[in-house]
Amino acid sequence: MQISFLIHNAYGIGGTIRTTYNLANTLAEQHDVEVVSVFRHRDEPVFAADPRVRLRHLVDLRKDSAGYEGEDPEFKKAASVFPRHEGRYDQYSALTDRRIAEHLGSVDADVVVGTRPGLNVHLARQTRRGPLRVGQEHLTLDTHSAGLRRQLRSVYPRLDALTTTTEADARAYRDRMRLPGVRLEAMPNPVPAPGIAPADGSGKWVVAAGRLAPVKRYDLLIKAFDKVRAERPDWRLRIYGGGKQKDKLRRLIDQRGLYNHVFLMGTANPIEPEWAKGSVAAVTSTFESFGMTIVEAMRCGLPVVSTDCPHGPGEIIDNGVDGRLVEVGNVDAISRGLLELINNDALRQQMAARALNASARFDPARIAERYEDLFGSLTGRSGSVGLLHRARGSLMNGAYALRDALKSPEKGRTA
């Protein structure tokens, strides 16, 4: 089977990029796989692709490259296919519209997989007749604006399948998006085994990792650890990641006199050896579309104390068995969850062992097998039956979109 992934930028850093490589690398063991990156901004990708995975790009943004296209007149014109309500819209252009259309119009693959809403719109509208069109959702329906949801509703019925990272988000699409004829499946992100010995639980470190962004609420984690420090001054906290909140978090650490207990470590790649140095992992987000760092920590043998935020943590952690879920935004609840594991060595070791075992369900081999089953079950849909489903879906969703536009307070705006 020939499988082609279309991704925003395969040369960057991010959860979607890691997930795509993890899945592509595993599928390449049995299939012909390529990753097509819309953009290329550096010579080599941060994450390693399996040698069997072909990697190519559509638009070159390397200023020192002979193929640099940042000054192309088309690059300076606004995109008309990529949806303007999508978060990456400002990075797309008439040039990307054309290059993506050319790629999808001639793609030599049995299955084409899009990896974000804007690219899924291209996939639905421009893929040549023949390949299966599979859109992936790495965020959630709830995070999309009303304008983007309207546009997705009008074009997603042309897809053969749509995957979400959680069952909760799949339910949201089933209940609110109305996609007749489109196979909708929850497919968690694949996370490989770390290739190092799991944590032995002896290190008195709590570890957190992720972008230093407001949604991660590291300010709450620092405040909670202040309470941990008061009871267990022998423990420390390491936070890995970079972002715009670094200076703000540094000031908070200094204000609370935590400079010998809380450390901003910067980015780390690979992150697995850093997880393995700890004994407890912490996630304090107000929202997680999946929770990849939770699985990474569990795969390294750490129990995770996480806020029970939408959508992923509750589907990854079995509360009280292989980790602890606590109330979102509650500093006291976070500190109590951490202290529960810090103060009880036997419980911490027990949860760590269970976390290691439970996280094996996210192994890329298992997730790739689920994708293979999905692709296989859809093979017949690429013929007349699939076309009939998509035509019926387009008509029905056109009617839904018109009705919703008439009801919406934004009915005067275009999607």
Secondary structure as the mmCIF struct_conf table of DSSP 4:
data_model
#
loop_
_struct_conf.conf_type_id
_struct_conf.id
_struct_conf.beg_label_comp_id
_struct_conf.beg_label_asym_id
_struct_conf.beg_label_seq_id
_struct_conf.end_label_comp_id
_struct_conf.end_label_asym_id
_struct_conf.end_label_seq_id
STRN STRN1 GLN A 2 ILE A 7
BEND BEND1 HIS A 8 HIS A 8
TURN_TY1_P TURN_TY1_P1 ALA A 10 TYR A 11
BEND BEND2 GLY A 12 GLY A 12
BEND BEND3 GLY A 14 GLY A 14
HELX_RH_AL_P HELX_RH_AL_P1 GLY A 15 LEU A 27
TURN_TY1_P TURN_TY1_P2 ALA A 28 GLN A 30
BEND BEND4 HIS A 31 HIS A 31
STRN STRN2 ASP A 32 ARG A 40
BEND BEND5 ARG A 42 GLU A 44
BEND BEND6 VAL A 46 PHE A 47
HELX_LH_PP_P HELX_LH_PP_P1 ALA A 48 ASP A 50
TURN_TY1_P TURN_TY1_P3 PRO A 51 ARG A 52
BEND BEND7 VAL A 53 VAL A 53
STRN STRN3 ARG A 54 ASP A 60
TURN_TY1_P TURN_TY1_P4 LYS A 63 ASP A 64
BEND BEND8 SER A 65 SER A 65
TURN_TY1_P TURN_TY1_P5 ALA A 66 GLY A 67
TURN_TY1_P TURN_TY1_P6 GLY A 70 GLU A 71
HELX_RH_3T_P HELX_RH_3T_P1 PRO A 73 LYS A 76
BEND BEND9 LYS A 77 LYS A 77
STRN STRN4 ALA A 78 ALA A 78
HELX_LH_PP_P HELX_LH_PP_P2 ALA A 79 ALA A 79
BEND BEND10 SER A 80 PHE A 82
TURN_TY1_P TURN_TY1_P7 ARG A 84 HIS A 85
BEND BEND11 GLU A 86 GLU A 86
TURN_TY1_P TURN_TY1_P8 GLY A 87 ARG A 88
HELX_RH_3T_P HELX_RH_3T_P2 TYR A 89 GLN A 91
STRN STRN5 SER A 93 SER A 93
HELX_RH_AL_P HELX_RH_AL_P2 ALA A 94 SER A 106
BEND BEND12 ASP A 110 ASP A 110
STRN STRN6 VAL A 111 GLY A 114
BEND BEND13 ARG A 116 ARG A 116
HELX_RH_AL_P HELX_RH_AL_P3 PRO A 117 GLN A 126
HELX_LH_PP_P HELX_LH_PP_P3 THR A 127 ARG A 128
BEND BEND14 ARG A 129 PRO A 131
STRN STRN7 LEU A 132 GLU A 137
BEND BEND15 HIS A 138 LEU A 139
HELX_RH_3T_P HELX_RH_3T_P3 LEU A 141 THR A 143
BEND BEND16 HIS A 144 HIS A 144
HELX_RH_AL_P HELX_RH_AL_P4 ALA A 146 VAL A 155
HELX_RH_3T_P HELX_RH_3T_P4 TYR A 156 ARG A 158
BEND BEND17 LEU A 159 ASP A 160
STRN STRN8 ALA A 161 THR A 164
BEND BEND18 THR A 165 THR A 166
HELX_RH_AL_P HELX_RH_AL_P5 GLU A 167 ARG A 176
TURN_TY1_P TURN_TY1_P9 MET A 177 MET A 177
TURN_TY1_P TURN_TY1_P10 PRO A 180 GLY A 181
STRN STRN9 ARG A 183 ALA A 186
HELX_LH_PP_P HELX_LH_PP_P4 PRO A 188 PRO A 190
BEND BEND19 GLY A 195 ILE A 196
HELX_LH_PP_P HELX_LH_PP_P5 ALA A 197 ALA A 199
BEND BEND20 GLY A 201 GLY A 201
BEND BEND21 GLY A 203 GLY A 203
STRN STRN10 TRP A 205 ALA A 209
BEND BEND22 GLY A 210 GLY A 210
HELX_RH_3T_P HELX_RH_3T_P5 PRO A 214 LYS A 216
HELX_RH_AL_P HELX_RH_AL_P6 TYR A 218 GLU A 231
TURN_TY1_P TURN_TY1_P11 PRO A 233 ASP A 234
STRN STRN11 ARG A 236 TYR A 240
TURN_TY1_P TURN_TY1_P12 LYS A 244 GLN A 245
HELX_RH_AL_P HELX_RH_AL_P7 LYS A 246 GLN A 255
TURN_TY1_P TURN_TY1_P13 ARG A 256 GLY A 257
TURN_TY1_P TURN_TY1_P14 TYR A 259 HIS A 261
STRN STRN12 VAL A 262 GLY A 266
BEND BEND23 ASN A 269 PRO A 270
HELX_RH_AL_P HELX_RH_AL_P8 GLU A 272 ALA A 276
TURN_TY1_P TURN_TY1_P15 LYS A 277 LYS A 277
BEND BEND24 SER A 279 SER A 279
STRN STRN13 VAL A 280 VAL A 283
BEND BEND25 THR A 286 THR A 286
STRN STRN14 GLU A 288 GLU A 288
BEND BEND26 SER A 289 PHE A 290
HELX_RH_AL_P HELX_RH_AL_P9 MET A 292 ARG A 299
TURN_TY1_P TURN_TY1_P16 CYS A 300 GLY A 301
STRN STRN15 VAL A 304 THR A 307
TURN_TY1_P TURN_TY1_P17 PRO A 310 PRO A 310
STRN STRN16 HIS A 311 HIS A 311
TURN_TY1_P TURN_TY1_P18 GLY A 312 GLY A 312
HELX_RH_AL_P HELX_RH_AL_P10 PRO A 313 ILE A 316
STRN STRN17 ASN A 319 ASN A 319
TURN_TY1_P TURN_TY1_P19 GLY A 320 ASP A 322
STRN STRN18 GLY A 323 VAL A 326
TURN_TY1_P TURN_TY1_P20 VAL A 328 GLY A 329
HELX_RH_AL_P HELX_RH_AL_P11 VAL A 331 ILE A 342
BEND BEND27 ASN A 343 ASN A 343
HELX_RH_AL_P HELX_RH_AL_P12 ASP A 345 ALA A 358
HELX_RH_3T_P HELX_RH_3T_P6 SER A 359 PHE A 362
HELX_RH_AL_P HELX_RH_AL_P13 PRO A 364 LEU A 378
HELX_RH_3T_P HELX_RH_3T_P7 THR A 379 SER A 382
BEND BEND28 GLY A 383 GLY A 383
HELX_RH_AL_P HELX_RH_AL_P14 SER A 384 LYS A 407
BEND BEND29 SER A 408 SER A 408
TURN_TY1_P TURN_TY1_P21 PRO A 409 GLY A 412
BEND BEND30 ARG A 413 ARG A 413
#
